[in-house]
Amino acid sequence: MVDNLRSVAPQRIVEIDQDLRALAGECGYRSMLVAIGAGRELPLACEVLSYEAPFGVGYMVAQLTNSSTEAAYGLFDQDTDIDLAALAREAVETFVHTGNQNVTSLRHKGTFGGACALLRLTKDPYWELRGCIGTIEPVKDTLAQEIIANAISAATHDPRFPPVRDEELSNLRYSVDVLLPSEPAVMQELDPLIYGVIVEDESGSRRGLLLPDIPGVESAEEQVEIAARKAGIPRGAPLKLSRFKVERFRETFNDTPDEFF
């Protein structure tokens, strides 16, 4: 259930194996069907806000729709099975193998927001960061082109790491965050679990961004401080703040720990 919502695929819940459902001893499936049916005409924007299973019983808080994201999903062909994390993988593997940036496996129209392509390696320390590069505003004509360019840049031009080598490709895991439109905010309106933040100095010449739901970032003040530090803005300088949500597309594997994301 959690994976299907995180993948923005509630229809898979409707189609779940009924023998598996009965074996699970569930008590909330029909309620979820009601919620999915009630929102079937609204734009999908599934988001798992929290999930805990401390005693073998899962407790989840999630949303299925958000009207502010209608523009984002209107960009995609309705009959296209979109897997942006797979697109990032194909882009990196194609470039490392051939030096070619032309990836044409995903049909896409329109342009929307920026995109951040995040790569990690299954090496000690476990799930260490291997590359992360993104754009705050669109640079390419389409979201697909934006993701291809950012994925390749994350794999080859992140200044913290050497370029990804061929022998590393099988150990990479990909996550793509698509930034929804930002809006001005004050500190009291920030929530690091739900919103990312964009921090600018008064002149607008320095700007830093931090994505939402980053492990270890527990307060808005800490989130803003990190984003300002990334931008090179001196401590105590006046700041302009904006907040944004993201749609997260990720690869999942049986050995993927929860804290990876």
Secondary structure, DSSP 8 states (H G I E B T S, - for coil): -HHHHHTT-THHHHT--HHHHHHHT-SSHHHHHHHHHHTTTS-EEEEEEEEE-TTSS-EEEEEEE-GGGHHHHTTS-TT----HHHHHHHHHHHHHHHS-----SS---S--S-EEEEEEESSTTTT-EEEEEE-SS--SSSHHHHHHHHHHHHHHT-TTS----GGGGGGEEEEEEEE---EEE-GGG--TTT-EEEEE-TTSS-EEEE-SS-TT--SHHHHHHHHHHHHT--TT---EEEEE-EEEEE---TT--GGG-
